[in-house]
Amino acid sequence: MYQQYYQRFLTANPGVQHFSCHSHYYWPDVTRQAMLDYWDDSARLADDKWAFFFSDLIPTLQQHISNLLHTGLPGQIVFAPNTHELVMRLLSCLSTDTTGHILTTDSEFHSFNRQITRLEEAGIVKVTRISSQPFDTLQERLQTALSEQCWDLVFFSQVLFNSGFQIDNVNALVHSADPKAMVVIDGYHSFMARPVDLSLIKHRAFFIAGGYKYAQAGEGACFMHVPPGQHYRPRFTGWYAEFGALHEARSGQTRYADNGMQFAGATMDFCALYRMRAVFELFAQEGLTVPVIDNYIKQLQQVFLARLSGLHHPLLNHRNLLVNDVSRCGHFLTFALPDEVTAGRLHQQLKEAGIQTDYRGHRLRFGFGLYHTAQDMDLNALARCV
């Protein structure tokens, strides 16, 4: 149904059932022209390209993202080549006078978890990690922890990367946090996959996501919504953070923008943002809203599970499925296998059979994208892979 938009990637990967789009989404064909447009604009504008990027490209993308998040605050969107850079700026806002207290879960993406673990080792922060399982009580346990003390930073994913489980009531968590705490939602596995509405928490919560997964723009296009009205001064900062005031006389403290740009960094490759804009424009033109996309993927997941049940696979079955209710998970399904060796072996067998998946530890993940169709979903090879 939507394969027409992905012909270049599909043609380049014949005979492959690509079930790892939750990790590496195929790019729509329009992104190729976007990369050429970036080159042509760079040649045409040369030294003047920065003014063009910040007066044309950036505002257009900010408006698209603000609309998708329902914030009505496009100026509060700031871009970076990766989310880790944004996380480091958030961490650099923590006071150096005392040890920072961080509340998070045990199921955050490697980059964030690695960074806070290293800071924890250095005695810079103290970290409390709430177990994500059992999923049914995760919301309750997070809210209890929020009420137990005043946290400096609260960081949790809307959709957990290593299971697909979705925290439904993020608003309640945000409102439960101490007003002085920085509350950050990692939305990488929810943005452009599941409907996201920050309208009631836009003045309180940060939201981080990017283009490598469901926004389908590839690497290098990440962003953050910054709550308005706050004067943050991240110590890890770059010249973009005062963009628009570069020619003003310098005096006093280091200056920061009064909007989301206060968390900006420095010179980056804008090609990824061209690709992201092309995807947003294609989807707007074709009426591919997030609810439409989400509904299509949920139908595919149901078809996949129904066909899987008929195979009676010893490992890939409902007993090992971490989130059985597809309405409570993102756009991928995760199976808990006995150990990492088993997961790795099955992943490799599937790959050799033309079924691309990925695994994290002992968990094997199957992702679903717009370039899948129920008609082309052939799971018979699964039966031979154990």
Helices and strands as residue ranges (DSSP letters): G 3-6, H 7-12, E 17-18, H 30-45, G 46-48, H 49-52, I 53-57, H 58-69, G 74-76, E 77-80, H 83-91, E 100-105, H 110-121, E 125-130, G 135-137, H 138-148, E 153-157, H 170-176, E 182-186, E 205-210, E 222-225, G 239-242, G 260-263, H 271-286, H 290-311, G 326-328, E 332-336, H 340-352, E 355-356, E 358-360, E 363-367, G 380-384
